[in-house]
Amino acid sequence: MNLGKKIGQKTAWAAAAVLLLLLLVMPLAAPHAAAENVNASIMLDGQIIDGAEPQVVKGTIMVPIRVVSEQLGYAVKWNKAEQRITIGSQTSPLVLTIGSLTADSGSSRIPLLQAPFVKAETTYVPLRFVGSQMGLSVKWDQAAHTVYLESPPPPPSEVPVPTKPDPATNPGSTTPPVSNQVSIDGINFSADRLTIATGSSLAPKVQKLDNPARIVVDLKGTQFGPGMMQSGTMNSTKSGTLTVAGSAIVKQVRFSMFDTTTSTTRFVVDLNQTSPYTVSTQGNQVIVDLSGGAATPNPSPGSGANPGTSPDNGTTVPGGIPVPTPPVTPPPTNGQKTVVIDPGHGAHDPGGLGATGVQEKDVVLAVGLKVADLLRQEPAINLIMTRSDDTFVTLDGRAQLANAANADLYLSIHANIANTASAGGTETYYADANRSKALSDIIQKHVQAATGFKDRGSKQANYLVIRKTTMPAALVELGFLSNIAEESAMAQSDFQQTVAEAIVAGIKEYLGIR
């Protein structure tokens, strides 16, 4: 995302304020340095962040805003009229303004040592300040020329007793949780299939309950990870509801910390009607599939099936199902190619905001759903969507979903934005040239021809979702929402359909499907 214009000068403040602020924004390099590229590395939790391209300005390490949005995973919003960058959630945002030496943390205004600026159509923000404000530990090793970022430990799980407790999702236990839990990184519901992304492979306990009809999935030894905490779907009691749209079978999905003694998280799939289902694990994912599997058999004693004891009334409920042994890869799909379509952003993360207010998350979801409709007509393709409605999936969760499914192809759909209304065009990105450049080139060829926008080419970048996926992966930027003509076109259903058809044509060409 490219933002704003460079203005403003450094101002002075009281000596006491300087001493306080140095704890947050102390320079990461010698103060004699002017704006310059530096051959520095940025490490996040022991992993290098590729393509960070830091610069030193008067002793302050500045990084492109895409490092904050795509690499660190924080939602970033841009107000073009006010040249303002908002980072983080709506409840606790951090607001910076291009050229301004003052930031707004929501509760106070904080002076900066270096104002955000734009260079070569790339917006730079002070890494130490942003990292510290977002809860990261930031350290600079001058000898190694490396910035070390460390995420805060996840808060301890707790389950406050609600005013009207629902025993299906929360028994009200207040016993301290066990340690070393596996993280729950994200949830997604698409095509009558619930996918729960976890930090490692788990064996779920599953029950079918009636009156009302629902499927209950318990994951022992787990806790909600930072991605879930930041998703906007959880409330202050560490529970939440995933709204489901367009399903005749599923009403909603509820989740919470069910038992803190064993650190068990619970997911409840509320049904509109009784339906056959299967539950399986694929890599680091638990999948509840109601899309048309065979009727669930009643388990026999000693079969390894879940006992199906109801937490609501203490009775034994028939219909609990055996949990298959976790496969390393998904079962064969009769020669089908598995394609993952990833409409970017979602829910509290709107992505870019267009010249007249069109939101990126809406445009790319509309295109993604049209792509899905077309791919479902292809018998040689097994489709997986990272999201099919206005929900949020973490960047890691998107990559994990594709990797766990052993997908043959991953495509992330986005729309661009720039600090100037004249910027425009279609471009496609790949991370690994050997694995993904051919896919990126083909997608760019088809989509650019469909949009008719300027051909910005197929190029290399280190966006997290195409770097962490292990199959051929590409990220296509359809056009620029900051360009009023391209924004207007992308908001039109006919245009979206044309682009969707082009995407499908590119996928089929790459996979060799006629």
Buried (B, 14 or more C-beta within 10 A) or exposed (E): BBBBEBEBEEEEEEEEEEEEBEEBBBBBBEEEBEBEEBEBBBBBEEEEBBBBBBBBBBBBBBBBBBBBBBBBBBBBBBBBEEBBBBBBBEEEBBBBBBBBBBBBEEEEEBBBBBBBBBBEEBBBBBBBBBBBBBEBEBEBEEEEEBBBBBBEEBEEBEBEEBEEEBEBBBBEBEEEBBEEBBBBBBBBBBBBBBBBBBBEBBBBBBBBBEEEBBBBBBBBBBBBBBBBBBBBBBEEBBBBBBEBEEBEBBBBBBBBBBBBEBBBBBBBBBBBEEBBBBBBBBBBBBBBBBBEEEEBEEBEEEEEBBEBBBBBEEEEBEBBBBBBEBEEEBEEBEEBBBBBBBBBBBBBBBBBBBBEEBBBBBBBBBBBBBBBEBBEEBEBBBBBBBBBBBBBBBBBBBBBBBBBBBBBBBBBBBBBBBBBBEBBBBBBBBBBEEBBBBBBBBBBBBBBBBBEBBBBBBEBBBBBBBBBBEBBBBBBBBBBBBBBEBBBBBBEEEBBBBBBBBBBBBBBBBBEBE
